């Protein structure tokens, strides 16, 4: 009788050990594209009185947008300016984080405003968005021109 109890107990522990190892899959967490990614698209941009006011549509997961940056360069023939028709090389950037003044995200619309543009000079710009999730790539809009 004692031998049967020992065998039954041993069998129970072996079964518990093997079934415990088989429960659940162990994998690194991955992002779910529909829940974790977003994209940016310029809806409207107005240059007025040395300022650039932008409205950007944030589609996908707007709550994941942590930082937005307006990257820009002046276009002209002087040193430090980009040339017309050359690839876009952002020489300046203004960064807005979610908890900072100037980061106005309402629903799926982000409004940003930067000032300090010199009158009479053309500028090229794009908006870059960084996710709260550090492994996600930076999202960019197309490059646009802000004429004087």
C-alpha positions, 0 to 999 in steps of 0.5 A: 500500500505504501508503495502505491502511495509513493508511486501515485505521489511521484506520478502526480509530481511528474505530471504537474511538472510536465503540464506546468512547462507546457502551459503558455508560450514564452515570447518577447512582446511585440507591437500590434500594428493597429494598436501601437502605430500612427502616421502623420499627414499635413492637413493645413499649413499657414505662414503668417507674421513670421510664424508657421501654424500647422494642423497635422492628422494623426491616424492610427494610435494618436495616444502613442505620439509622445514627441512631435518635431518640426524640422526645417531649413531655409532655401537660398544661395547664402551659406547655411541655406539649402538650395532649391531642388537639393535634397532636404537637409533639416538644419533646425528643429523645434521639438514638442513633447506631450506634456509641453505647452504648444503640443495641442493634440485634440482627438486625431488632430495635432496643432503646432506653431513655431515662430522666428521665420525671416520674411522674404525667405522660403523654407522647407519643412516636415513634421516628425513624430516619435512614439512612446514605445522606444522601439518604434521608428520615427514617423515623418510627413512629406517635405513641404515648402513655406513660401513668404 
